[in-house]
Amino acid sequence: MSPRIDRWLRDNPLLDGAGNLTPLQGLSGQSSKLVNEQGTFVLRPAPCSPIPFVDRQREARLLRKLHPSGLTSRPVIAEARRLVLPWQEGEALSPHGFQQRREEVIALLLRLHQQPLTGYRLRLLPLLQRYWQLCEERNLRWQRALRQLARRGEPRPLRLAPLHMDVHAGNLIADAHGLHLIDWEYAADGDVALELAALCAADPEHAARWLDAYAQAARLSPVALARQAARWQPWLRLLMASWYQLRAEQGDDPQLRQLARLSWQHF
C-alpha cells in the first residue's frame, strides 16, 4: 500500500480497519479496489500530476446529477483529493461480448443521452491547448494539427447530451440486471456524434455497425451521423495522442511512450 493511499484510509473512518487493497488495471493507473468490513469500494485519488479535465469534485457532482436515472452510483466520499464509490459487482465485457451485446450498449447510451444536461460542457480546443502547455516534448506534427483544428473550429453539435466519453469493453460491467457503465471521469455534455466517434475509435473494425445501430435507435439519419462522427475524428486522434504523450511523461511508462509514438504517426 502506498503512503499516499495509507494516509487517505487513516483519514476516513468509513474506511478504517484492515482491508485488501488492489490496484485496478488501466492505463491511467489511478484507481484501486478496497475490500474491508465496511464493504467493497473503488478508491479514486486525485492525480499526482495534473490531467486536463480530470477533477474528482466535478466527477462527483456529475455522478450525483445522473444518480436518479440509475446510471451511476452515488459517491460515498467526494473531496478534491479523493473520491470513493461503491464497487459495481459483475464482470467486464470482453471485446467479443462488446460486439455480441451491441444493442444493449446502444440502449444504455441512449438512456444516458436522454438525461438532462449536467452543466459541464466539454470543449475540445481548450482541452487540447492545455495538453500542449503541460507537455515537455512537442513536435511539429502536433503543432500543425492543433493550428489546423483551431482554424477549423469545433463542429456544431448534431445533438447535445450528457456523454460518457470512454465507452469500451472494459468500462462496461455485466450482471444479472444488465450492463453498467463505470469510470466517468471524462464525462460531460457534448455532441452525441462525438460519443459515437470515440466509441468507433475504440472499435474501428465495427465502426459502421455501431453508427448504423445508434442512428436507427436514436432516429437520426445514418448519413448525417456518420458525417458528423467523421468531423470529430481528427479532434479525437489529437486528443488521444496528447493524452498518451502527457501520461508517458508523467509516469515514464514504456507502454505509454510507445502508444504516443504510434499515435503521432497518424499526423
N, C-alpha and C positions, 0 to 999 in steps of 0.2 A: 504494500500500500504506500502511495507516495505521501510525503509530508503534507503536501497541499490538501489532498483528499482527507488525510487523517485529521487535520485541523478542522476541516469542514464538518466532518462527522462529530467531532467533540463539541462543536458549536451548536448542534441541533439535537435537542432532547428526543425528538421523534425518531432519530436515527441512532440513538445511544445503544450501546451494547455490542457484543461481539457479533460479527456477521461475515458473510462471504462476499468479497468484492471482486468482480470480474470485469476487465476492460472489454468493451464491445467492439466488434470488428467494424471497419470502415476507414476510409482514407482520412477523414477529419480527426479521428482518434480522440474525440472529445468526451465520450460518454462511457459510463460503467454501469454494471448491474449489481445491486446490493440486495442480498437476502439475509434477513435477520428476524428476530422475534416480532418485530413490528409489521413485517410483510416483505414484499418484493418491490423494488423501486428502480427507476433509472435516474442516475446522477448525471447532471449536465452542468459542469462548471463553465464559467465564462472563459473564453480562450485566453491562454497566457499571452499570446501576441494577437494584435487586432486582425480580425477578418471582417471585411466590409459587409455591412448589413446584419451581421450576427450580433444579436443583443438579447440576452436572456429575459430582461424585463419586457421588451416588446413581444418576444415569443410567448411569454406567459399571458400577457394581455390578449394576444390573438387567440390563444388556446381557450381562454375564458369566454371570449366572444363566440367562438364556434362550439363550445361545450353543449349548449342547449340543443344543437342539431344532432347530438350523438356521435359526431365525427371525431371528437377529441376528448381526452381525459382532462379533468380539472387539475391544475398543478397542486402538489402537496406543499411545497415550499417554493417561493418565487422572489428572488432578490437579484440585485445587479450582478453579483458574482456567482450565483448558483441557482439552479432550477432542479427540483426534484419532482418526478412524475410517477404515477402508479405504473407498474410493469404490465405491458399488454401480453397476455398469455396467447399461445398459438405458435405457429411455425411460419417463418418467412417463405414466400413463394420461391420456387426455383425458376430459372429462365423459361423452362418448358411450361411450368404451371402458370407463369405470367401470360403466356400465349393461350393456353387452354382456357383460362378464365377471363378472356378479354372482355366479354360482355359485362361481367361483374365489376371489372376495373373501370370500365366506361360508366357504368351506373353509379359507382362510388364517386367518380369525378364529377358527373352531372349533379349529384347531390351537393357536393361542395360548391360547384359553380352557381348553384341556385340560392345560396345563402346570401344574406345582406353583406354589403361591403364592410370590411373591417376598419377602414380608415387609414390603413398603411399601404400607400401606393408604391409599387415597385417601378423605379425609373432606372433604366439600364445605363444610360450615358453617364450620369454622376457616379454610378457604381463602378463602371469601367475606368473612369478617370481616377477614382480613389485607388483602385488596384495599381494603376500606373504610378501613382505617387508613392505607394508603400513599397514597391519592389525595387531592389537594388540593380538587378540585371535586366536591362531593357534591350530591345533590338529594333532595327529599322522596320521590319515587317510589322511589328506591334504598333509602332508609331504611325505608320502609314495606314494600317487598318483602323486605328482609333480615329484618325483625322477624317477618313472617308465616312465612317459612321456618324461622326459629329456633323459633317456637312449634310449628310442624307437626312438625319433626324429619325427618331423612333417612329415606327409605323403607327398610324392611328388605330386604336383598338377596334377589333371586329365586334367583340362583346366583352364588357368589363365585368370581372367577377373575382371572388377570392380564389387564389391559386395556391397549390402546394409547392410546386417548382422543384420537386425532387422525386418524381414518381418513377420507381423502378422496382424490380422484383424484390430486392432486399428490404424495401420500405413498405411492403405490403404483407401483413400478417393475417393468416387464415386460422379461424377457429370454428367452433360448431355454429356460430351465428353469422358467419360470412367473412368478409375482408375488412381490414382496418388499416388506415394509413398511419405511419409513425414518422418521426423526425421532421418536425415542422419549422425548423429554424430559418428556412429561406422563404416561408410562406408570406404572401402579401396580396394586394389587389393588383390585377393586371389583365391583359388580354387572354381570353381562353385559347387563342391560337398560339400564344407564347407557351402556355402549358403543354399543348399538343406538340409543339416544336421541340420542347425539352424532352417529352416522353419519346418522341421519334428519335432524338439524338441518343437516347439510352437503348433503343432497339431499332436501329436503322434498317435492318433486314426486313422488318414488317411494318415500316412506316406507313405505306399506303393503306394497309388494313386498319391500322389504328385511326388514321384520318377519316377513312370512309365510315368506320363504325361510329366514331364520335359524331360526325356530320349527320348521319341518319338519326342517331338518338337525340341530338340537340336540335334537329330540324334546321340545320344550316346547309347551305349549298356546298357540296363536296369540293367543287372547283374553287369557290371563294375561300374555304377553309385551307385547302392545300396551298393556294397562292399566298395567303396571309402567313401561314406557317413558314413558307419559304422565305418570306421577307424577314422573319425573325432569325433564321438560321445563322447568318453572319454575326449577329449580335451574340448568339449563344456560343458559337465557336470561339469568339474572342473572350467571352466570359469564362468559359471552361479553361482555356489556355492561361488566362490571367490567374484563375484560382489555383491551378496546378503550380504555376510559377511562384506565387506568393507562399503557398504551403510548403513547397520544396525548399525555399529559402529559410522559412521559419523553423523547419524541423530537420533540414538536411537529410531528407528521406530519398534514397536512391530510386525507389519506385516512382515517387512523385516527380523527381527530376527527369526520369525517362518519359513519363507522361507529358511533362511540359515540353520536352524536346520534340516529341511526336506531334503535339498539338500545334507548335509553331510551323511545322512543315505544311500545314494547310493554308498558310498565308503567303 
